[in-house]
Amino acid sequence: MSPSWDYFWPAFSLGLICGVVAGAFAWRRRSWRNGALAVGVVGALALAALWHGPLGGADRFAAKVERSIHEMLVNYEMTQVTAHLHRAPLTRRVMLSGPADDFQHQGLIEYLDQLPGVEDATWSSSGGTPLIVEGMVVSLVGFLFGLLLAYLVELRRRHNSQWNW
């Protein structure tokens, strides 16, 4: 499995669960709607942050990606070049350093861009979008899908309640 899948799928699932629970309350009574949606969004973001940090999702993601980067460098016999994910905050951008000519610079960037879980590879020290932000966005997308699912369940409940045989 891809490291991105392993990191983003739990964040999406946590958002989906928050969306279903918040939607179950929000679609029942109009007076509860804003409060339930606000609590659901905060819960989805908090669970995504919890998954990123204390539950170790980001550490496992970084370890898998850096292991595959190291294997690729050893495979191409570029052991003097070091590569690691940009930290503080953790991003999916790979930072390269070490002795290499112009051809190797371009080749390594192209090869590292193709690795699963890598957004970009560069020889400079500039960072990218923090992984926690990406995880929270994915969690919010899951939250929206959960709201849609809860809305469809509520529509079915309302439709079935009109029949009293």
Residue pairs with C-beta under 8 A, 6 or more apart in sequence:
2 116
2 117
3 61
3 64
3 65
3 68
3 116
3 117
4 61
4 92
4 116
4 117
6 60
6 61
6 64
7 57
7 58
7 60
7 61
7 117
7 131
7 135
8 134
8 135
8 138
10 51
10 57
11 47
11 48
11 51
11 52
11 57
11 135
11 136
11 138
11 139
11 142
12 138
12 139
12 141
12 142
13 142
14 44
14 47
14 48
14 51
14 139
14 142
15 44
15 47
15 48
15 138
15 139
15 140
15 141
15 142
15 143
15 144
15 145
15 146
16 142
16 143
16 145
16 146
16 149
17 146
18 40
18 41
18 43
18 44
18 47
18 139
18 142
18 143
18 146
19 40
19 44
19 142
19 143
19 144
19 145
19 146
19 147
19 148
19 149
19 150
20 146
20 147
20 149
20 150
21 40
21 146
21 150
22 36
22 37
22 39
22 40
22 41
22 43
22 143
22 146
22 147
22 150
23 36
23 40
23 146
23 147
23 148
23 149
23 150
23 151
23 154
24 150
24 153
24 154
25 32
25 36
26 32
26 33
26 36
26 37
26 40
26 147
26 150
27 33
27 150
27 151
27 154
28 154
37 147
40 143
40 146
40 147
41 140
41 143
44 139
44 140
44 142
44 143
45 136
45 139
45 140
47 139
48 132
48 135
48 136
48 138
48 139
49 132
49 135
49 136
51 57
51 135
52 58
52 131
52 132
52 135
53 132
57 135
58 90
58 131
58 132
58 135
61 117
61 131
62 85
62 90
64 117
65 85
65 92
65 94
65 115
65 116
65 117
65 118
66 83
66 84
66 85
68 115
68 116
68 117
69 83
69 84
69 94
69 112
69 115
69 118
70 83
72 111
72 112
72 115
73 79
73 81
73 83
76 108
76 111
78 98
78 100
78 104
78 108
80 98
80 99
81 96
81 97
81 98
81 99
81 100
81 104
81 108
82 96
82 97
82 98
83 94
83 95
83 96
83 97
83 108
83 112
83 121
84 94
84 95
85 91
85 92
85 93
85 94
85 95
86 93
86 94
86 95
86 125
86 127
86 128
89 127
89 130
89 131
89 132
90 130
90 131
90 132
91 119
91 127
91 128
91 129
91 130
91 131
92 117
92 118
92 119
92 120
92 128
92 129
92 131
92 134
93 118
93 119
93 120
93 121
93 122
93 126
93 127
93 128
94 112
94 115
94 118
94 120
94 121
94 122
95 122
95 123
95 124
95 125
96 108
96 109
96 112
96 121
96 122
96 123
97 123
100 108
105 123
108 121
109 121
109 122
109 123
112 118
112 121
113 120
113 121
119 128
119 129
120 128
